[in-house]
Amino acid sequence: MAVTVYSTPTCSFCTAAKRYLKERNIPFRDVDISRDAKAAADMVRKTGQQGVPVIDINGKIIVGFDKPKINSALGLRG
């Protein structure tokens, strides 16, 4: 399973989303778009917006820290 979290260091929802994944032992790649302009452009291309967090789970894009959508994409129960 490929999980990528596009985030910024100052985003509290990003921190919460990453904590949520860590607590469930879900490995993920954290991409800091404030330091990586190419990744930021890629995220905007995928989502059409600039807000974070954006979570890519096997190609399924979730904008924001949406637990039900994250759980569904990961096959987890609430």
N, C-alpha and C positions, 0 to 999 in steps of 0.2 A: 504494500500500500504506500502510495506517495502522498505525503502531506506537506504543504508549504504554507507558511503564515507570512504574509506581507504585513509589515508593522513599522512603527516608529518608536523610539525609546520613550517618548513623552505621552504615548497613548495608553490610557488606563484600561480601555476595553481590549487592547492588544495584549497587555500584561495578563488580564483575566483569561483571555482565550488561550494563551500559552500555558498558563497555570492549569487550566482545565484539561488540556491535552496531556501535560506532564503527570497530573494526578491519575490519569487513566492509562499511563504507560504507553502513550501513542507517540512514536518517534516522528519528529517533524523537522523541516528545515526552516529556520527563521531568516527572513530576508528583510533587512533594514532599508526601506526605500529612501530614508533621509540621507543615506550614504551611497546608494547605488542608483544612479539616474537611469541606467538601462533597465533595471528591475522595476523601477517606478513606471517607466514607459510601458513595459510589458504588462504590468498590472492594469494600467489604464486601458490598454488595448483589449485585455480580456474582459474587463468589467464595464468600461465606459465611464468610470468615475475615479475620483482621487482619494476617497475616504478609506481609512483603515480601521480595523483589520479586514483583510481579505484572506480567506482561507481556501486553498485549492486542495481538494481531496480527490485524488485520481481523476482530475479534470473537471470535477464538479465545483463550481465557484460559489462560495458563501460569503456574502458581504455583511460585515458586522459580526458581533459575538452572539450568534443565534444557536443556543444549545440544542433545540429540537432538530434543526437542520444539520448541525454537526453530528449529532447522535445518529440521525438517519443515514447520512453519508458514510459514517464509520460502521454502521450496523450494530450500534449500541442501544441498549434500553436506557430510558431516562433515568 
